Amino acid sequence: MMRILVVEDDPLLGEALGIGMRQRGFAADWVRDGIAADTALKTSAFSAVVLDLGLPRLSGLQLLRQRRDANDRTPILILTARDAVEERIRGLDAGADDYVVKPVDLDELAARLRALVRRSDGDPRPLLQIGALRIDPAARLVEWHGTAVSLSPREFDLLLEFARAAGRWLSKEQLTERLYGWGDDVESNALEVHVHHLRRKIDPALIVTQRGVGYMLRSPQPSATDADAADAR
């Protein structure tokens, strides 16, 4: 699951955005002003930010500039009623990754956020392919050797995090922070249970564990056939 931060001072819109994004597979936290957003970004990890410009205490544009000056590369999508071309230019030049004018269709917003996160991960592909594992983040579908795999929402979210970091270790703390919002009640062994289910449903050897380090989805090595084909080219 992608964890996003919604920064919106309008209570009705902020709540609607949070609910709408959660319905579309995101873990969404919501704050109402720029100072609270700055604190959240300094203390928690988010896949992306949905940022209004007209915020109390610290404007959206000021927040954006501060985070970029601090070398924070979290993808930021400006969502605002300000539709003048000059405002768009100012927001993008300040470091925004996308600029959307209200009102916005929530399905389009979700698609734009997924695209931002893919680009920030260095992989613009809409589908993830790791060996025999194929994941469609938008449709939330998984295939293993061409066969569909039925996963719970949380299992899918965890597998997607593993796939985006294939071949790299992820600690339990990193995974928990990425998967759960502030208000979520997380049992101490929840992560271990979900990993167990993924191994059982897909392949016991797919995810490896190293005590004191964390978990890793194996990045498959090229087979002899693949190597021969590459040599032939």
Buried (B, 14 or more C-beta within 10 A) or exposed (E): BBBBBBBBBBEEBBEBBBEBBBEBBBBBBBBBBBBBBBEBBEEBEBBBBBBBBEBEBBBBBBBBBBBBEEEBEBBBBBBBEBEEEEBBEBBEEBBBBBBBBEEBEBEEBBBBBBBBBBEBBEEEEEEBEBBBBBBEBBEBBBBBEEEEBEBEEBBBBBBBBBBBBBEEEBEBEBBEBBBBBEEEEEEEEBBEEBBEBBBEBBBEEBBEEEEEEBBBBBEBEEEEEEEEEEEEE
